Amino acid sequence: GTPRGAGFYSREECHIDVPRLARFAGATFVHAEATGIDTVNKKVILKDRPPISYDILSVNLGITPKQNPKTQSSLVTPVKPIEKFAVKWESLLQRVVEANENQKFQIAVVGGGAGGVELCLSMQARIKKELNSKNKGVDHISFTLFTSTSVLLPTHTKRVQSICAKLLKERKINVNFSSRVVEIEGSTLKIENGSTFDFNECIWCTQAGAQQWLETTGLALDSGFIAVKDTLESVNTENVFACGDVASVLPYPRPKAGVFAVRQGPPLFENLRRALLGQELLPFKPQSSNLALIGTGDPNECILSRGPFAFISKSNWQMKDWIDRKWMSQYTTLLPFDKMLKPIISIPSVALNDEEAISIVKEASMRCGGCGSKIGQSVLTNVLQQIKPNLVRNENILTGLDTPDDCAVIKVGDQLTCHTVDFFRSNCSDPYIFGIIAANHALSDCHAMGVQAQTALAIAVVPYAKESIVQETLFQMMSGICYSLKESDCALIGGHSCEGIEMALGFAVNGVVSQNKKLLLKSGLQPENLLILTKPIGTGTLFAADMRGKAKGVWISNAIRSMCKSNHSASKILVDNHVTACTDVTGFGLVGHLFEMCKASSVSVELWMDEIPVLEGASECIKQGVFSSLQPQNIRLRRAIKNQQHASTHELFPLLFDPQTAGGLLFGVPPQYSDRCITLLQELGYHQCAVVGKVLSHRIQEDDECISCSF
């Protein structure tokens, strides 16, 4: 955290991309906050989602600085968890840099251990560097360190304490010894001895503490930390292990430091494997001493300490940098992410003569999930044409295969009912999140037509596994489904389940058109309408890159957040705000679905390339040449673009054909109502909604060229 604070490393350089690492390891990644452990029923309690069952549990929660309720304040920034501190540090740095040079700016750092001292020195160095780059003075910035002890770094040698005291004095950092902060009121620290200190910013870096909820688990604790044997297994709960700072290895007490935590990895792995196999666990003895390298914010000054030996030099920083980078590389650059794809179909021994067939079999593991697993539009159209003579005609079918729309509309007496079906393989490993995404995607056809979805039937495919795992996976999937359906006030009334190679979900959704309510069709676009897209595009290329280990975890997390955002709220505002036509942007991509609207409405449109909202990382993925397996079929619709040669020069041109899973709504609205629609959508959480084009005129010609791209 401190080298990052000093500006030596980028965020990416000092973070392990856990989602990417999990995919590489073939592990399911669940991004959720743990709030408890039910050791009786063997469940991990999570915030805002169902608990997860376990057979064997390994806990590595890390630590948080100890704070009593009176010292917790929105004006105080704890250094742990480090991710939250990193975000706050950047905004804090901005505030400091923009502060009035004529007014004193007081920064308090609470904690006189190695972490507090290193952080204080590093922050001061970074702030000084930033101010100098802007030709600003630094005299108005003041740092004050508070420690409850009579010396700095009490667990280190006197030599280290002396070096640090000298550095702090040279850099004009004030140190208040024996000054335990007992309360914070507004922007004032209250010290145990009765004195006070007014601050502008306060960083909290005191002795480590564990999460308080561990006290409710029934696990034996040692000063709040999980008490474990030398096998790293809980002293009172079988098959629960703990490691890192949250663990207290009773036979071998050690300081809370990363140098001890990282050594626990190999023995933990071995004992988890042995526990699964029912074998005897092996004891582990940690190292008795360690090398400490304390940064100062200056690459020319780094403190080395081991036993009684300590000195400060530039070479110490070079060694620290080398050690840190080497360790990080084991989980980042040195891993063969390009070899992540494993074939799910074996090539038969019988010789294949068809080159295309051979290619398809070899690349089976690269076929996308989500809506990227759909059959291409041209193939689907050709098949439907072939079966057309065999279709049963029914005068009650208002929209169906002859006049396709997002839902089939059937007249039943005086009532109009809507019907839609959807099914695809999973594009993420978390069954709960997949349940939400798949249900959102299926419901979206009703949302696009302004229809209230009434009921849903589900079909679930669960990967082969032992019964308890199948049950847990199905429970998580169904919990996600129920969350999504409840959000849209749609009832789950039944379904079917089976086992298969990988997770998949399908739905048959039925809706009813409310009386006196306009049904939104693809065919209603009118000249001068503006086109609004409610969500960013890019899920196809992002998840194709994720399969290949080429996508950052934060990109995938943002994409999942977008896919988990239901179109239900957006749908509710459409009819009341003069929307003329609507569809949802899914498997055929933005151009594919816009083309359907243009053909149905007999209009031509202009698409504003620079206004199209795009998910973070999507443009980087297409620059790497990574596309969804459905992309080649979708891109055949480039024939719909009039100025194709010009349009193809735009860097985001390939994204026009990117298949979307649980994508947004695309609708037309008279220009006088567009601002209101955008305002309402943003208030509902569709923060990247945008006007992406306009309808030009009615078309008479029958050719497919109906879209012009401008930028």
PEWORA-V132478 format. One record per residue. N is the residue number from 1. SS is DSSP state (A for helix, B for strand, O for the rest). Layout:
((N:SS) (N:SS))
This chain:
((1:O) (2:A) (3:A) (4:A) (5:A) (6:O) (7:O) (8:O) (9:O) (10:O) (11:O) (12:A) (13:A) (14:A) (15:O) (16:O) (17:O) (18:A) (19:A) (20:A) (21:A) (22:A) (23:A) (24:A) (25:A) (26:O) (27:O) (28:O) (29:O) (30:O) (31:O) (32:O) (33:O) (34:B) (35:B) (36:B) (37:B) (38:B) (39:O) (40:O) (41:O) (42:O) (43:B) (44:B) (45:B) (46:B) (47:O) (48:O) (49:O) (50:O) (51:O) (52:B) (53:B) (54:O) (55:O) (56:O) (57:B) (58:B) (59:B) (60:O) (61:O) (62:O) (63:O) (64:B) (65:B) (66:O) (67:O) (68:O) (69:A) (70:A) (71:A) (72:O) (73:O) (74:O) (75:O) (76:B) (77:B) (78:B) (79:O) (80:O) (81:O) (82:A) (83:A) (84:A) (85:A) (86:A) (87:A) (88:A) (89:A) (90:A) (91:A) (92:A) (93:A) (94:A) (95:A) (96:A) (97:A) (98:O) (99:O) (100:O) (101:O) (102:O) (103:O) (104:O) (105:B) (106:B) (107:B) (108:B) (109:B) (110:B) (111:O) (112:O) (113:O) (114:A) (115:A) (116:A) (117:A) (118:A) (119:A) (120:A) (121:A) (122:A) (123:A) (124:A) (125:A) (126:A) (127:A) (128:A) (129:A) (130:A) (131:A) (132:A) (133:A) (134:O) (135:O) (136:O) (137:O) (138:O) (139:O) (140:O) (141:B) (142:B) (143:B) (144:B) (145:B) (146:B) (147:O) (148:O) (149:O) (150:O) (151:O) (152:O) (153:O) (154:O) (155:O) (156:O) (157:O) (158:A) (159:A) (160:A) (161:A) (162:A) (163:A) (164:A) (165:A) (166:A) (167:A) (168:A) (169:A) (170:A) (171:O) (172:O) (173:O) (174:B) (175:B) (176:B) (177:O) (178:O) (179:O) (180:O) (181:B) (182:B) (183:B) (184:B) (185:B) (186:O) (187:O) (188:B) (189:B) (190:B) (191:B) (192:O) (193:O) (194:O) (195:O) (196:B) (197:B) (198:B) (199:O) (200:O) (201:B) (202:B) (203:B) (204:B) (205:O) (206:O) (207:O) (208:B) (209:B) (210:O) (211:O) (212:A) (213:A) (214:A) (215:A) (216:A) (217:O) (218:O) (219:O) (220:O) (221:B) (222:B) (223:O) (224:O) (225:B) (226:B) (227:B) (228:B) (229:O) (230:O) (231:O) (232:O) (233:B) (234:B) (235:O) (236:O) (237:O) (238:O) (239:O) (240:B) (241:B) (242:B) (243:O) (244:A) (245:A) (246:A) (247:B) (248:B) (249:B) (250:O) (251:O) (252:O) (253:O) (254:O) (255:O) (256:O) (257:O) (258:A) (259:A) (260:A) (261:A) (262:O) (263:O) (264:A) (265:A) (266:A) (267:A) (268:A) (269:A) (270:A) (271:A) (272:A) (273:A) (274:A) (275:A) (276:A) (277:A) (278:O) (279:O) (280:O) (281:O) (282:O) (283:O) (284:O) (285:O) (286:O) (287:O) (288:O) (289:O) (290:O) (291:O) (292:B) (293:B) (294:B) (295:B) (296:B) (297:B) (298:B) (299:O) (300:O) (301:B) (302:B) (303:B) (304:B) (305:B) (306:B) (307:O) (308:O) (309:B) (310:B) (311:B) (312:B) (313:B) (314:A) (315:A) (316:A) (317:A) (318:A) (319:A) (320:A) (321:A) (322:A) (323:A) (324:A) (325:A) (326:A) (327:A) (328:A) (329:A) (330:O) (331:O) (332:O) (333:O) (334:O) (335:O) (336:O) (337:A) (338:A) (339:A) (340:O) (341:O) (342:O) (343:O) (344:O) (345:O) (346:O) (347:O) (348:O) (349:O) (350:O) (351:O) (352:O) (353:O) (354:O) (355:A) (356:A) (357:A) (358:A) (359:A) (360:A) (361:A) (362:A) (363:O) (364:A) (365:A) (366:A) (367:O) (368:O) (369:O) (370:A) (371:A) (372:A) (373:A) (374:O) (375:O) (376:O) (377:A) (378:A) (379:A) (380:A) (381:A) (382:A) (383:A) (384:A) (385:A) (386:A) (387:A) (388:A) (389:A) (390:A) (391:O) (392:O) (393:O) (394:O) (395:O) (396:O) (397:B) (398:B) (399:B) (400:O) (401:O) (402:O) (403:O) (404:O) (405:O) (406:O) (407:O) (408:B) (409:B) (410:B) (411:B) (412:B) (413:O) (414:O) (415:B) (416:B) (417:B) (418:B) (419:B) (420:B) (421:B) (422:B) (423:B) (424:B) (425:B) (426:O) (427:O) (428:O) (429:O) (430:O) (431:A) (432:A) (433:A) (434:A) (435:A) (436:A) (437:A) (438:A) (439:A) (440:A) (441:A) (442:A) (443:A) (444:A) (445:A) (446:A) (447:A) (448:A) (449:O) (450:O) (451:O) (452:B) (453:B) (454:B) (455:B) (456:B) (457:B) (458:B) (459:B) (460:B) (461:B) (462:B) (463:B) (464:O) (465:O) (466:O) (467:A) (468:A) (469:A) (470:A) (471:A) (472:A) (473:A) (474:A) (475:A) (476:A) (477:A) (478:A) (479:A) (480:A) (481:A) (482:A) (483:A) (484:A) (485:A) (486:A) (487:A) (488:O) (489:O) (490:O) (491:B) (492:B) (493:B) (494:B) (495:B) (496:B) (497:B) (498:B) (499:B) (500:B) (501:O) (502:O) (503:O) (504:B) (505:B) (506:B) (507:B) (508:B) (509:B) (510:B) (511:B) (512:B) (513:O) (514:O) (515:O) (516:O) (517:O) (518:O) (519:O) (520:O) (521:O) (522:A) (523:A) (524:A) (525:O) (526:O) (527:O) (528:O) (529:O) (530:B) (531:B) (532:B) (533:B) (534:O) (535:O) (536:O) (537:B) (538:O) (539:A) (540:A) (541:A) (542:A) (543:A) (544:A) (545:A) (546:A) (547:A) (548:O) (549:O) (550:O) (551:O) (552:O) (553:A) (554:A) (555:A) (556:A) (557:A) (558:A) (559:A) (560:A) (561:A) (562:A) (563:A) (564:O) (565:O) (566:O) (567:O) (568:A) (569:A) (570:A) (571:A) (572:A) (573:A) (574:A) (575:A) (576:A) (577:A) (578:O) (579:B) (580:B) (581:B) (582:B) (583:B) (584:B) (585:O) (586:O) (587:O) (588:O) (589:A) (590:A) (591:A) (592:A) (593:A) (594:A) (595:A) (596:A) (597:A) (598:A) (599:A) (600:A) (601:A) (602:O) (603:B) (604:B) (605:B) (606:B) (607:B) (608:B) (609:A) (610:A) (611:A) (612:O) (613:O) (614:B) (615:O) (616:O) (617:O) (618:A) (619:A) (620:A) (621:A) (622:A) (623:A) (624:O) (625:O) (626:O) (627:O) (628:O) (629:O) (630:O) (631:A) (632:A) (633:A) (634:A) (635:A) (636:A) (637:A) (638:A) (639:A) (640:A) (641:B) (642:O) (643:O) (644:A) (645:A) (646:A) (647:A) (648:O) (649:O) (650:O) (651:O) (652:O) (653:A) (654:A) (655:A) (656:A) (657:A) (658:O) (659:O) (660:O) (661:O) (662:O) (663:O) (664:O) (665:B) (666:B) (667:B) (668:B) (669:B) (670:O) (671:A) (672:A) (673:A) (674:A) (675:A) (676:A) (677:A) (678:A) (679:A) (680:A) (681:A) (682:A) (683:A) (684:O) (685:O) (686:O) (687:O) (688:O) (689:O) (690:B) (691:B) (692:B) (693:B) (694:B) (695:B) (696:B) (697:B) (698:B) (699:O) (700:O) (701:O) (702:O) (703:O) (704:O) (705:O) (706:O) (707:B) (708:B) (709:B) (710:B) (711:O))
